[in-house]
Amino acid sequence: MLLAGQRLRESSETIAQIAETVGYESEPTFSRAFAREMGVAPGAWRTRNDIRPPPQASGNR
């Protein structure tokens, strides 16, 4: 789950992609296991721990 937490923080991969990367065939099964072990759902983990750079603003200023 540490790898999953790291990928949630640092990548733009979907939760389903991360679930598959760490060996789960089902996103819901991964999400339940992640929440049980980490104490929070994957989406909430990403929101609280996001270190990805903010998206670039588009348009001219």
N, C-alpha and C positions, 0 to 999 in steps of 0.2 A: 504494500500500500504506500510505502514511502516513495517509490518510483511514480506511482499514480499521482500522488500529491504534488510531486515535483513537476510532472508534466502538466497538471492542471494550472500550476502557478506560472510556468514558463512558456507554454506553447498555446497555439490557437486551435489545437486539435479538439474535435468534439469529444464529449464524454464517451460516446459509443466507440470512437477510435481509440481512446485511451484504455477503455475496458478491454478491447480486443488485444491491444499491445501488451497488457499485463496478464492476459490469459483467460479472460472471461468471454464466453460466447454470447452472453446476454447483458445488455446495458442495465436492465432492472436488477439483475442478480449482483452485478458489480456495484451498483449504487447502494444496495442494501448492505453489502459486505463493507464497503467503504464507510458508510455512516456508522455501522456497528463498531468498526475498528478506530475510526478517526473522530467520532462523536458529532459529525456534521455531514450533511449530504455533499456530494461532489460539487454541485453548482454553488452551494454556499461557501465551500472551501475555496473555490476559485475566486469568488467575489471578495472574500476576506483576505486572501493571500496573493492576489494578482500582482506580479512584478513585471509583466509584459509592458513594453513601452506603449504609451497612448497612441491611438491611430492618428495619422497625419491629417490635418484639416485640409479640405479641398477648397479650391477657389482662390481668386486673387484678392489681396488685401492692400 
